[in-house]
C-alpha cells in the first residue's frame, strides 16, 4: 500500500538544477509547515515543523545549497501515539532574510506572507517545485478505494493559491475548510496521478496505475464469475422443472402419446439432466438447433401443467 511517507521519500530524492525551482520548493515547504518566532531584542527565528525525516533532510539540503545553516531537532508529540516530529530551526541572519524574501516567504519588510507572489510560481517548473514543497511540508495521500490527496495550509488564501497553481499546471484541485486547517485537495485518480507526475513522483504513479489495472481485472473477473454462477443457477432450475414435467407426463401415461420429436427430447433430458440445450441438440437424430430443443422442452412443461 502506497503511503504519504512513500511519496515524500520519493519527492525528497529530487534535486532541482535551477535555483528558481529550489526557491519555489523552499517556499512551498515554509508556507505549508513554517512558523515565525520573535525573540528578545528584535531577533527572530523561523521553524519548519515536519512529520517526515525525508522532508526535514530535503529542507536542510535546500537551505545549505543557498548558503544557509539550519539545525534539525526531533520531539515526540503527546497525542497521536507519540509520533516523532522533526523541527528545522533557522536563525534570522541577513543572508537568511534575503533568501526567504526571494522565496516569497517574507515580504520586503520581513513580515510573513500568506502565500508567495506570482513571480515565485510563474514558470511551469517552479509551479511543480512549489507543489512538491507543499506536499513535503504538509501533504497526505490515501490510496484506498476512495483516493484522496490533500495539501494542508494555515489559511484559505494559501489553499486557494495551491489550487490555482495546480490548475495552471493542468491539475484539477478543490479547496476545503476544516476545523483545524484549510486544504487544497484532489479526489479522482486522474487528478492525483497528474499531481504526482507533475511533482516528480513517477514511481508512485506507476504503483497506482498497476494497482488500478489489478483492481479492474479483479472486478471484471468477479463480474464474470457472478454471471456464470447466475447462469448456472438458472439452467439448473430450468432443468429441474423440465425433469419434473417429464416425470409427471410419464406417470400419467401422456408421454407415450406425444409426438416423437417431443418424446425424443424428453428421453434425452432424462438421461442427461445437467447438459445444456446446445449439448442436447447435438444428440438428437438428426441434430437440431438449440432453439428447437428449447421449444420442445417448453411444450412438455406446458403439457404437464395442463
N, C-alpha and C positions, 0 to 999 in steps of 0.2 A: 504494500500500500504506500503510495507516494504521500509524503508529509510536507508540511511547511518547512521544516528544517532541511529536508532533502533539496527543496528548491533553493533555500538560502545557501546551502553548501555549494550548489552548482553556480549560482549567481556570484558568490564570493570569489570564485576562481577566475572570473573575467577581469582582465586588466586593460582598461581603455587606453588607447595610444594617444588620443588627443586630450589636451588639457581642458578644453571646454566640456568634454564628457566627464572628466574627473570632477570638475567643479559642479556639474549638474548632478552627479551621483552623490557627492557630499551634500548638496542642497537637499536632495530627496531624503537622505538619512537624517539630517538635522531637523528638517521640517516635520518628519514623522516621529522622531524619538528624541529630539533635543530639548533642553531647558536651560534658561539663563539664570545664573546665580550672582547676586550682587554681594560683594564683600565690603569690609570696612575700608574707609579711605578712598572710596570710588573705584576700587578694583572689582573685577568680575571674573567669572569662570563660566564655561559652557560645558554642559554634560550631555552625553548620549547614554540613554538607558535602554539596553537591548536584552532580549531574551535568547540571543544566539551568539555562541562563541565565534562562529564563522562571520557573522555580521560585525562583531567587535573587531576581529582581526582585519577585516576588509576596511573598516573605517580608519583603523590605526595606520594601515599602509597608505591609504589615500592622503591622510594628513602628513605622513612622512614624505610622500612624493611632492608635497607643497612646502616642504621645509619646516613643518610644524611637529612638535613633540607632544604626544598625548600619553596619558597613563591609564592602563586598564586595571580596574578593580572589580572584584566579584562580591556579591552578597546573596543571601537567601531570603526570599520573600516569606513572610509568616503565613500568608494564605497560599492556596493552590499547591498544597503538598510540599511547601518549602522549596520551590524550584529555584535554581541558580540564575541570577541575573548578572549582566555584565555592564559596568559603567566605564565610559571613556571620558576622562577629565582633561579639559583643555584650558590652560590659563589664557587670560586676555592680553597677550602681548600685542605690540603694534603689528607684527607680522601676521598673527592670527586674525586680528581685526581686518586687515587688508584682504586676506583670503576669504573670510566669511562675508565681507561686503561684495567681493567679486562673485561669490557663490549665491548671492541673493538671500543669505540667512539674516544679515543685518543691513539696515539702511545706512546712508552716509553719516548719520549722527550716532551710529552704533546701537540703534534701537532694533529689537527683533521684528522681523517681518512675518506677517501671517502666511504669506506664500511668496515665492521668488518672482521677480519681474520677468516679463516675457523674453527678455534678452537671454536669460539663462536656459530657456526651453524652446528657443526659436528654431533650432535645427532638428531634423529627424533623429540624428544620432544623440543629440542632447536630451530630446524627449524620452528616448529609450533609456538613457542613463539615469534620468530623474526618476522614472518609474521603477527602475531597478533599485535605486537607493531607497525609494519609499517602501518597496517590498522587504528589503533587507532590514529596514528600521522597524516596521510595524505591519508587515503583511502576513496573511494567512491563506491557506489553501485546504479545502476539504474536497477530496476527490471520490466521495461515495456516490450513491445512486443519484442524489441531488447535489451536483457540484456547486461550490461556492468559493470565490476568490474575493478577498477583502483587503483594502489598504486603509488603515486607521489614521485619523488625524485628530488634532485637538479643536479644529474649527471647521465650520461649514465652508468657509472660503477656501481653505486648503483642500477639502474633499472635492469641491467644485473644480478647482484647478486641475487636480489629478484626473477627474472625469474629462475635462476639456483637452488636456494634454494627450490622454489616451485616444480621444476621438480624433484629434488631429493626425494621430498615427494609424487610424483605421480600426481602433478597438472600441467596441461599444461598452460603456460602463454607466452605472447609475450612482446616485448619492442617497445615503440613508442616515437618519438621525437616530442614535441610540441613547440610552440613559447616561452612559459614561463617555461616549465619544461619537464622532461623526466618521463616516467611512465612504470611500468610493468602492463599488463592488461590481462583480460580473457573475452571472449565474448560468449562462449557457456554455456548453463545451466549446463551441466555436470561439466565443469571446475569450474564454480562459486560455485556450490554446494559442490564440492570436496574441494575447498579452504575454504569455510565457515565451513565445517565439520572438516577440519584439524585444524583450529584455535580455534574451540570450540563453534561456533555459531550454535548449534544444533537446537534451537528454530526457527531461521531464515530459516534453511534448511527445516524444517517441513512446515513452512508457504509457502515457494517457491514450494515445492512438491505439497501441497494442491492446490495452485494456478494453477500449471501445469495440475493437474488432472481435475480441474473445466474447464480450458480453453479447454482441449482436449475433454471433454464431450460436452461442448457447441459447439465446432467445428463439432463434429460428428452429434449433433442434428440439426445444421444448414444445414449440407450437406444432411441429411435425409429429412428435410423439403423442401429444394430446389428440391431434386429429386422427392419427392411426388408432388410438385407443377408442375414440368415439365411434369410428367406423366399425371396429371390431365388435363393440357392444351392440351396435345397430344390426350388423349382419347376424350376430348370434341370436338376438331376439327374433329377428325375422325368420331365421331357420327353425327356431323352436316353434314358432307359430305355424309354419308350414308342416313340420312333423306332426304337430298335434292335429292339424286338419286332416292329414293323410291317415292317421290312426283312427280318427273319427269316421272317415269315409269307409275305411276297411271294416271297422266294427259294424257299421250299419249295412254293409254289403253294397253300398253305392259305388265303390271304387271299381268293381267289376264291370259296371255299365257305362263308365265314362269313355270318351274317345281314346283310341290307342295312344295318341301323342301325349295326352294328359296322364294316362296310366304309366307310360314310359318315364316321364319326368318325375312322377311320384315314386316309382321304384328307385330311380337314381338318387333322389333326395334321401330316401330311407336308408340306402346303402352307404351314402356319403354325406352324413349330416353336417359336416363342418366345411365342405367345399364351397367355393364361391360360385356365383351364377355362370361366370365365364368358364370355370372348370367343368361344371355340369353340362354346359352347352357343347363342350368338346367331346363329351361321352355319348351324346345322342346319336342315333343312326337314322338318317345321316346327320352330321353335325349341324347345329343351327346357331342362331345368334344369341347373345346374352339376353337381349330384349325379348326374344321368343320364349326362352326359358322362364323369364320373369313373368310374362303374361300367362303362361300355363300354370305356374305355381300360384299366381294370384287367382286364377279361375278355380283352382282346387280349394283355396281358402274360402272364397266366396260361396262355393258349392257346399262346403262343410257348414258354414254359418246359416245357410238357407235350410 
